[in-house]
Amino acid sequence: MGLTKIERLRDKLLQILPSFPVGSRFVSDRELCRRFRVSPPVARAALAELSLRGMIRRMPGRGTFVESHSLRPRRKKNLRIAVFSALCNWFPHAIAVGAIERFLRNQGHDLTIYDNELSKTPDVNRVGLMMESALSASDGAIWISGFAAEQAALPQPLKRHASRVVFVNLHFLDRGATCIMRDDRAGMFALTEHIIKLGRRRLAYIGGPSERLISRERYGGFCDALKAYGIAENPSWQLPFQPDISYEIGYEMMDKLLKLPDRPTACLCIADNVAQGALAKLRENGVRVPEDMALTGFDNSENPLLPSVLTSADLAFDEIGELAAMHLVNQLAGSARPGVLVSVPCPLVIRSSTSSAKNAGAIAAAPLKGIWPRI
């Protein structure tokens, strides 16, 4: 298998480290992100790998210092890892599972993948019982929740196994276990900021069910951006909470927006399928995109049946999967403690629904809040 993103960055750091004298200050996290175009979690993970091998020392508040130019062999144990995913055939989860498998196989570990319906809408007590059962035959387990969600506390059966589990898309407010979450709020902030910087200030929004965490987080990012740029909310244009996240909702809500006497000049949608419905209605009414109305989705869908015209935010599931595997391996080795919340940026992908053809396909640069180009 090919190298993972963390491993590629680690190898680049191994190449430049000998140019820094032992005892000197090494490259800062911020400089690594800028120079190698990676997100902060990936930079920290690669540096943690060098620290574990005795080559650098991380000193909070002071910086990172070179300890040695020699790579200390790492004691390895062949681990057995269980991976639970509700949506193995859905491309983002398939990407996450693939990244987990690639990271573990590269390090000589074994894994078993379970396609588990329960993790679509997880009952945390049943999650705890299922993972505890899996841990009887495995060294550790990763749970990928179908929907991003928050829970008050780690399930009781797992409290004594906290170092042996990592969760993706499921955040425990008591920090009982390590959780890897994408930053939906910052991703929508960046999309909205992108639209505002194009000179649009009459902004509509189409959201999803109020009980879903992504509905609240993404609409929160939209509102944060309006506030940051001094744009007043308009209840006629902002439709934040809808019965579901679907093509039909996008189509129906765009029909409603087009009937307003004062139409918006841009519309941000909670997801790509909603934006596809909105786009169909715009084309049906002869509204030019982006000339008359700019349009964005969220998720960076790769459905081959749909045209790739939407500016969107990528879910970064390759990075999420890799980080989940790395954190679990480090916890099992005793080199990391459980209870970490890792927030992964959602890179902005610019396409023709907001920008001219010459800029389509570009990845947003670092100045957009919460967005990092990817290695």
ChimeraX attribute file (.defattr): number of C-alpha atoms within 10 A of each C-alpha:
attribute: neighborCount
match mode: 1-to-1
recipient: residues
	/A:1	8
	/A:2	9
	/A:3	12
	/A:4	17
	/A:5	20
	/A:6	24
	/A:7	18
	/A:8	14
	/A:9	22
	/A:10	19
	/A:11	14
	/A:12	13
	/A:13	18
	/A:14	16
	/A:15	10
	/A:16	11
	/A:17	19
	/A:18	13
	/A:19	10
	/A:20	15
	/A:21	14
	/A:22	16
	/A:23	13
	/A:24	12
	/A:25	16
	/A:26	21
	/A:27	18
	/A:28	14
	/A:29	18
	/A:30	13
	/A:31	11
	/A:32	19
	/A:33	21
	/A:34	16
	/A:35	10
	/A:36	15
	/A:37	17
	/A:38	21
	/A:39	25
	/A:40	18
	/A:41	19
	/A:42	25
	/A:43	22
	/A:44	15
	/A:45	19
	/A:46	20
	/A:47	25
	/A:48	19
	/A:49	18
	/A:50	23
	/A:51	19
	/A:52	16
	/A:53	17
	/A:54	18
	/A:55	20
	/A:56	24
	/A:57	21
	/A:58	16
	/A:59	9
	/A:60	7
	/A:61	6
	/A:62	8
	/A:63	13
	/A:64	20
	/A:65	21
	/A:66	22
	/A:67	19
	/A:68	19
	/A:69	16
	/A:70	11
	/A:71	12
	/A:72	13
	/A:73	9
	/A:74	10
	/A:75	7
	/A:76	10
	/A:77	12
	/A:78	11
	/A:79	17
	/A:80	17
	/A:81	27
	/A:82	21
	/A:83	24
	/A:84	27
	/A:85	25
	/A:86	21
	/A:87	21
	/A:88	20
	/A:89	11
	/A:90	11
	/A:91	14
	/A:92	21
	/A:93	21
	/A:94	17
	/A:95	20
	/A:96	25
	/A:97	26
	/A:98	17
	/A:99	23
	/A:100	26
	/A:101	23
	/A:102	20
	/A:103	26
	/A:104	21
	/A:105	13
	/A:106	14
	/A:107	14
	/A:108	13
	/A:109	17
	/A:110	15
	/A:111	18
	/A:112	13
	/A:113	15
	/A:114	14
	/A:115	13
	/A:116	17
	/A:117	14
	/A:118	17
	/A:119	21
	/A:120	15
	/A:121	13
	/A:122	17
	/A:123	12
	/A:124	18
	/A:125	13
	/A:126	14
	/A:127	20
	/A:128	17
	/A:129	15
	/A:130	15
	/A:131	23
	/A:132	20
	/A:133	12
	/A:134	18
	/A:135	19
	/A:136	9
	/A:137	11
	/A:138	18
	/A:139	18
	/A:140	27
	/A:141	27
	/A:142	25
	/A:143	23
	/A:144	28
	/A:145	25
	/A:146	22
	/A:147	18
	/A:148	19
	/A:149	18
	/A:150	13
	/A:151	14
	/A:152	12
	/A:153	15
	/A:154	21
	/A:155	19
	/A:156	13
	/A:157	17
	/A:158	21
	/A:159	15
	/A:160	10
	/A:161	17
	/A:162	20
	/A:163	25
	/A:164	27
	/A:165	31
	/A:166	28
	/A:167	22
	/A:168	27
	/A:169	17
	/A:170	24
	/A:171	26
	/A:172	19
	/A:173	14
	/A:174	11
	/A:175	16
	/A:176	23
	/A:177	27
	/A:178	27
	/A:179	26
	/A:180	24
	/A:181	22
	/A:182	21
	/A:183	22
	/A:184	30
	/A:185	22
	/A:186	26
	/A:187	30
	/A:188	32
	/A:189	26
	/A:190	25
	/A:191	29
	/A:192	27
	/A:193	21
	/A:194	21
	/A:195	23
	/A:196	18
	/A:197	10
	/A:198	12
	/A:199	9
	/A:200	17
	/A:201	18
	/A:202	19
	/A:203	25
	/A:204	24
	/A:205	27
	/A:206	27
	/A:207	27
	/A:208	26
	/A:209	15
	/A:210	15
	/A:211	11
	/A:212	15
	/A:213	16
	/A:214	21
	/A:215	24
	/A:216	19
	/A:217	19
	/A:218	25
	/A:219	28
	/A:220	18
	/A:221	22
	/A:222	28
	/A:223	20
	/A:224	18
	/A:225	22
	/A:226	19
	/A:227	12
	/A:228	11
	/A:229	12
	/A:230	10
	/A:231	14
	/A:232	12
	/A:233	15
	/A:234	13
	/A:235	10
	/A:236	14
	/A:237	23
	/A:238	20
	/A:239	18
	/A:240	21
	/A:241	19
	/A:242	16
	/A:243	11
	/A:244	16
	/A:245	21
	/A:246	19
	/A:247	18
	/A:248	16
	/A:249	22
	/A:250	29
	/A:251	20
	/A:252	14
	/A:253	20
	/A:254	24
	/A:255	17
	/A:256	14
	/A:257	21
	/A:258	16
	/A:259	9
	/A:260	11
	/A:261	7
	/A:262	11
	/A:263	17
	/A:264	22
	/A:265	19
	/A:266	25
	/A:267	26
	/A:268	28
	/A:269	29
	/A:270	30
	/A:271	26
	/A:272	26
	/A:273	23
	/A:274	28
	/A:275	30
	/A:276	25
	/A:277	21
	/A:278	29
	/A:279	27
	/A:280	15
	/A:281	19
	/A:282	20
	/A:283	11
	/A:284	10
	/A:285	11
	/A:286	10
	/A:287	14
	/A:288	13
	/A:289	20
	/A:290	16
	/A:291	13
	/A:292	14
	/A:293	20
	/A:294	24
	/A:295	30
	/A:296	33
	/A:297	27
	/A:298	27
	/A:299	22
	/A:300	22
	/A:301	20
	/A:302	12
	/A:303	9
	/A:304	7
	/A:305	6
	/A:306	12
	/A:307	10
	/A:308	17
	/A:309	21
	/A:310	28
	/A:311	29
	/A:312	31
	/A:313	28
	/A:314	20
	/A:315	24
	/A:316	20
	/A:317	24
	/A:318	19
	/A:319	24
	/A:320	27
	/A:321	26
	/A:322	26
	/A:323	27
	/A:324	27
	/A:325	26
	/A:326	20
	/A:327	25
	/A:328	25
	/A:329	26
	/A:330	18
	/A:331	20
	/A:332	19
	/A:333	15
	/A:334	11
	/A:335	12
	/A:336	15
	/A:337	16
	/A:338	22
	/A:339	20
	/A:340	16
	/A:341	17
	/A:342	20
	/A:343	17
	/A:344	26
	/A:345	27
	/A:346	29
	/A:347	29
	/A:348	29
	/A:349	21
	/A:350	24
	/A:351	22
	/A:352	20
	/A:353	24
	/A:354	25
	/A:355	23
	/A:356	12
	/A:357	12
	/A:358	9
	/A:359	12
	/A:360	18
	/A:361	17
	/A:362	14
	/A:363	17
	/A:364	19
	/A:365	15
	/A:366	16
	/A:367	9
	/A:368	18
	/A:369	17
	/A:370	21
	/A:371	25
	/A:372	23
	/A:373	20
	/A:374	18
	/A:375	13
